[in-house]
Amino acid sequence: MKQIGIEFVAGLQPTEIVEATKYAESLGYYSAWMAEGHGGDQFSILTACAVATDRILLGSGITVLFVRSAPTIAMAAASVDEYSKGRFILGLASGHREMVENEHGLKYRSPMQHIREYVNIIQTLIREGRVQHAGEVVNIQNFDLWFKPFRPKIPIYLGAVNPKMLRLCGEIADGVMLTHITEDKAREAVNLIAEGAREAGRRPEDIDISALWGCSVSNDRNVARNRYRDYLALYPIRLSRYRKLMSDAGFGPQIEAAVFEADQGDIQKAKDMIPDEMIDQIGIVGTPEDVRNRIDAYREIGISHPILSPLVDEDSSMDQTMETIQACAPG
């Protein structure tokens, strides 16, 4: 059975996420992920998912390193891994400057160096039970665990969008989580990850390449597209990193026009600036057959672990989430 994951970002209560994860497991999903954002504490929710399931892998998708210390992340990861009996994947990234600084009131600086050092600290602490670290951006005199992790190594997947970060993933990560990526950009990303792996003396095929997309499913393609259009206008285009990613994919003028209208407070006009072509290339959108065909196309490129985040209407979030999970189930 082909690997496919599901990610929860917004729209569900924590208890509903647990029920949806159980349902995904019953349909053969390979993994379930919880975002870091406004939808509840990801590690608490993943722990609840762990005790309610038996087989499905569970991941943080992703944990924002700037809002937690490295030892705090290591302990949280090891705790979920214990409850899940070794089914946890730590997804890690720097997050977005807009969120770290404006929403958390924290500094966002030297993201790549922070990632490099956090990975080293977390791996060392879980493997050896203690860590001392004198780095360029993180200094820890001494930190030791007062419990023994379930495994000496927990897989770390790094979120990445730019070339330098993709190469770093190839160098130090067990897996990669791409996002909002077109087929052309996915090909480039796979090659950059492989370059980073080879430069570090690693085998590219040992790195699990996952990608996360917003997924809007309907038997009516226009309904699916409009739901995705609403999502783009309200979230990704507000973040500079995603704006650059989508502009680099060939949609610069459309993004600029949508951002301008959104900044003026006219969200409907912002939505009108987003063409169907952009939606079809950046998202996983359409009928169930459309969705399966899109996923298969990405698999051919080298995305071994597609992850779908259901996009739903506010008044029917749980029902539509379950319908999306069923429609996209592996078979």
N, C-alpha and C positions, 0 to 999 in steps of 0.2 A: 504494500500500500504506500502511496506517495505521501511524503511529509507535507503537512499543512498546519499552520497555527492560527489562533484567534487572539486578538488583543482587545482589551476593554479600556476605554479612555473616559467616556462621559455618558451620562444618560441613565445609568443603572445605580441602584442602591448596592452597598457592599454585599448584602445577603443575596441579591439577585445575581451578582457576578459569580458567586459560588454555585448557584443553581445552573447558570449558563455554562460554567466550566464543567460541571458534572454531565450536562447534556452533550457538550462537545466531546468529552471523553467517550460517552456511550456511542457516538457516531464515528469514532476512530481518529479524531484529531490528534496530531502529534504533540502539540504544545498549546499552552494558554498563557497569556502575558497580561500584566497590569501596568498601566502607564504611571508615570510620576506627574502629577498635575493638581487637579482640583477634585478628583473623583474618589478620594479616600486614601488612607495610607496603604501604599502598595504592599509592604511586607506583612501587615496585619491581614489584609485580604488574601494574599497568597498563602499565608499560614492556614487560614480557614479553608481555602481550596485544597491544600495539601491533606488535611485530615478528612476531607470529604471525597477524595479521589484515590485511585490506586496506580494508574499507569501514565497518565498524561504528564508531560514535562511542564514545569511551571517556571516562568521567567519574569524578571522585572524589565519592563520595556519602555523607557529605560530609567535607571536611577541617575539622578542629576548629582554629580559629585560635589558641586559647589554648595549644596544645601545640607550636606552631611559630611562628617569627618570620615577618613578612610577606615579607622578601627570600627566606627559605628556601622558602616556599610558591611564590613567583614563579619561582624557579629550578627547583623540582621540576616545576611546571606546564609551563614552557617546555621542559624536557627531554623530558617525555612527549609534548608537542606535536611536537617535532622527530622523535622516533622514530615517531610515528603519522602524520607528514606532514599535520599540521593537523586531526586528528580529536579533539582533547582538549577536554573541558569541565571547568572548575574549579568543583566544588560546594563552597561555603564556608558555615560557620555557627559559632556560638559553642559548640555542644555543650551538654552537661549539667553543671551545677555538681557533681553527685555524682561524675561521672567525672573532671572536670578536677581537682577538689580532692582527692578520696579516692583516685583511682587514679594520678594523675600528680603529686600534691603541689604543684600550682600554684594561683595565685590566679585566681578567677573574678570579674570586676568589669566594670561598664559594657559589657555585651555589644553593645548597639546602636552605641555610639560606636566600639568596637573594630572592628565590622564595617564601618562607614562608612570609617574610616581605612585599614583593611587593603585594602579594595577600591581606594581611591585610590592607595595605595602600589604594589600589585601591578600595576594598570593602567599607572601611570606608568613603572614599572621595565621592564615588557615593551615598552611603546611607545617609550621614549626611551633605555633602556639604563642609566639612572642615576636616582637619586632622593634628594632631601633632603626631610625632613618634620618639621615642628614642630607636633604636634597636642595634643589634650587628653589622650590616653592613650598615644600612641606618638611617640617622638622619634628620628629617624635623622639624624645629621649628614651622612653621605654613604654611599651604597652604589652601586657600579656593577657591571654585568655584564661578564664577560670573554668573552662569546660573544654572538652575534646570534640572538635568538629566530626561530623559523621564521615566525611571524606577528607583526605589531605589536599584535594584539588577540586575546586568548583569551577565549571566552565565560565569564562568571562567573554561576553560578546560586546563589542564596542559599536556605538552608533557613530556613523560617519557620513559626510556628504562631500567634503572637499578632497582634492587629490593627496595632499600631505597626510591627512587623517586616514585616508584609505590605505596608503602605503604603511602607515603605522599599524593599522589593523593587521595587515599581512605579516608584520614583524612580531607583534606581541600578543595578538588576540586568539582565542579559540574559535570565535565566530564574529560575524559582522552583521549589523542591522542597518540596511539601507532604508530610505524612505522617500516618498513622493518622487519616484524615479521612473523615467521613460525607458523604453527598451534600448534606445541608443545610449543613454547615459548608464544603463545597467551594464552594457557591454564594456564601456570604458571603466566602470568601477571594478568589474571582475578582473580586468587586465591589470589595473593598478594594485589591487590586493595581491595578485599573483607576483607582481614585481617586488612588492615589499617582502613577501614571504621568501622568494628566492634570494634576495639580498641578505636576508637574515639566516640563510641556510635551512629554510623550512620548505616543506612540500605544500604547494598551494592547495592541493586536494584535501589536506588535513584541516582546512579552515571551512567551517560551515557558513555559507553565505545566505543570510536571510534578508528579506525585504518586507517592509511594512507599508501597506496601502490602506487608505480609506476605501471601504467597499460598500457600494450602494446597489442593491439588487431589486429588480422589479420586472415583471413580465412586460411592462411598458418602459422602453428605453428612455423616453423623455422624462418620465417620473423619476427614474434612477439618476439621470443626469442632473435634473433640477435639485434633487436632494444633495448631490455632490457639489453643485454650484453654490448652494447655501453654505455648505461647510467651508469651501475655499474662501468665500468672501468674509466669513466671520473669524477664521483662524489662521491658516497658513500664510496668507498674503500679508498678515500683520507682523510677521517675524522676518527679520532681515536675511537670515540664513536661508530660509525657504524661498524668499523672493529671489535671491540670487540663484538658487538651484533651479527654479522654474524659468528664470530669465535665460540662464545658460542652456536650457533645453530648447530655447527658441521662442519663448513666449514673453520676451521683455516688454514690448509695447502693450500687450494685453494686461500684464501685471501692473505696469505703471499707470495705465488708465483706471484699473480697478482700485488700486491704492489711492489714487487721487480722489475718486468719488467717495471711497470709504472715509478718507480724512475729512471730507466735506460733510460727513454725516449722512450721506445718501447711500445706504446699503443696497437698495434695489438697483440703483444705477451701477454700483460696483459689481453686482451679480450680472448685470446686462453686458458688462465688458468682458466676461469670461466665456469664450466660445466653446461649442461642443467638442471641437478638435482637441483643445487643451484638456478638457475633462477626460476624454477617451484615452489620451496618452499618459496622463499623470495618475489617474485613478484606476480602480478595478470596478467597472460600472457597466450595468446593462442587465440583460436577462441571465438566468442561471447558466445557460449555454455560453453566452458572451463571457461570463466570468471564468468559466472553466477553460475556455480557449485562451483567454488572456494569461491565466496562470500557466498553462502549458507553454505558451510562447516564452515566458520568463524562465521557465525551467530549461528550455533549450539554450538560453543564453548563459546559464550557469547559476541561477538563483535556486539553490537546493532546498530552501526552507521558506516558502512564501507565508506571510502572516497577514491576515485580514482583520481590519477594525471596522465592525459594522457601523454604518451611518444610519441613524434612525430619526424618526419624527418624535418630538418631545412628548406628545400625548399617547404614544404607543411604543415606547422604547423597548420594553421587555419582549413584547410580542414580535416586533420586527427584528430584534436581536436573535431570538430563537429561530425565526424564519430564515434569516441570513445564515446562521450556523447550519441549518438543515440544507439550504440550497447549495452551499459551498462545500459540503462534507466530502471527504475523500471517498473514492469508490473504485 
